[in-house]
Amino acid sequence: MGTANQAEQPLADMEEWDEFLVGRYKEGKSEAEFRQYDATATPGVAEFYRQNHEGQAVAYVLEKEKQYFGLNKGMKSVWEAAEFLNTLIDDSDPDTDLTQIEHLLQTSEAIRRDGHPRWMVLTGFIHDLGKCLCLYGEPQWGVVGDTFPVGCAWSRDIVFPEYFANNPDKDVPEYQTKYGIYEPNCGLENVHMSFGHDGYIAKVMQPYLRDESLYMLRFHSFYPWHRHGAYDYLCNDKDRSMLEWILKFNQYDLYSKGHTKPNLKELKPYYDDLFAEFLPPAIAW
C-alpha cells in the first residue's frame, strides 16, 4: 500500500490492526487476558502505536485537519470512492482474498440482517472509506488506530500509553492538564481528536447524515472513551446520549468480518437505492 518502506509500515497490512482490536476488545475478556496485548505479544502493533503516539501532536492534527477537512480531493460517488479504496491492495495478507468493497458489504449486510435502520446500514458501508488517506500518501499511523483527544492530558486507558513519552506535546504545560485547551463538558464535537480515517469520513458525510451516524463514524475508534469511560469530563449530554449508538455499531465493525464473499452484483440495486436516499450523486472528498 502506497510507496512507504517497511520501516514506515509497522503493520504487515491494515487488517492486522482490525485483528488486534477484535482480540483486545472481545467481550468477556479478563484483565489478565487484556494485559497480553503488549509489545512482546504484538510487536508490529506496538511499533505502529509507537509511531502513532509520537506523531499525533496538536500541531500535526491541526495541519492535517487543514489539509483534508476542506474536502479538496475531488468529487466521487460512494461507489467510486469504494472502487478507489479497492486499489489499496494487500498482497501480504494470506488469509483473505476479499476486496475492500466486500469487507464494507460484510459490515453493512450484518447491520441490515439485524433489522437496523437504513441510515445505519449506510453507515456500515461507508465507515472505512476514509482509509483512502493511505492512497493520498498518509502513513498507517495517521490513518488507523485507537483515537484520543489531543491538547489535553493523555489517559492511561489509551493503548500503549508509554509511547507518549516522545510526543512533543509532553513539553507544553497547557497540553498536560486535565482539560488542556478545552472547557469542562465542552462536548466531543468541539474536541480535536487524533487524526485518521474516522474524522475524515465524518467530515465528508457531515452535510448528509444524522448525528447518530456521524458519531458512529467519528468516534468508533475512540476506545478509551466508549470502552473505558475516559474523558467523560469533556463530554456533554449529547455525547452521552450518542454512546449507545456507537456501542451498537462497534459490534458490527469488530465482529462482522468473515471469509464469505458478498454477492456484489446481487446487492448493488439495494445499495444504489440506499445511497440515492441519503446522498447526492457526487460527494466532495
C-alpha positions, 0 to 999 in steps of 0.5 A: 500500500502506497510507496512507504518502506517497511520501516514506515509500515509497522503493520504487515497490512491494515487488517492486522490492526482490525485483528488486534482490536477484535482480540483486545476488545472481545467481550468477556475478556479478563484483565489478565487476558487484556494485559497480553496485548503488549509489545512482546505479544504484538510487536508490529502493533506496538511499533505502529502505536509507537509511531502513532503516539509520537506523531499525533501532536496538536500541531500535526492534527491541526495541519492535517485537519487543514489539509483534508477537512476542506474536502479538496480531493475531488468529487466521487460517488460512494461507489467510486470512492469504494472502487478507489479504496479497492486499489489499496491492495494487500498482497501480504495478507494470506488469509483473505482474498476479499476486496475492500468493497466486500469487507464494507458489504460484510459490515453493512449486510450484518447491520441490515440482517439485524433489522437496523435502520437504513441510515445505519446500514449506510453507515456500515458501508461507508465507515472505512472509506476514509482509509483512502488517506493511505492512497493520498500518501498518509502513513498507517499511523495517521490513518488507523488506530485507537483515537484520543483527544489531543491538547489535553492530558493523555489517559492511561486507558489509551493503548500503549500509553508509554509511547507518549513519552516522545510526543512533543506535546509532553513539553507544553504545560497547557497540553498536560492538564486535565482539560488542556485547551478545552472547557469542562463538558465542552462536548466531543464535537468541539474536541480535536481528536487524533487524526485518521480515517474516522474524522475524515469520513465524518467530515465528508458525510457531515452535510448528509447524515444524522448525528447518530451516524456521524458519531458512529463514524467519528468516534468508533475508534475512540476506545478509551472513551466508549470502552473505558469511560475516559474523558467523560469530563469533556463530554456533554449530554449529547455525547452521552446520549450518542454512546449507545449508538456507537456501542451498537455499531462497534459490534458490527465493525469488530465482529462482522468480518468473515471469509464469505464473499458478498454477492456484489452484483446481487446487492448493488440495486439495494445499495444504489437505492440506499445511497440515492436516499441519503446522498447526492450523486457526487460527494466532495472528498 
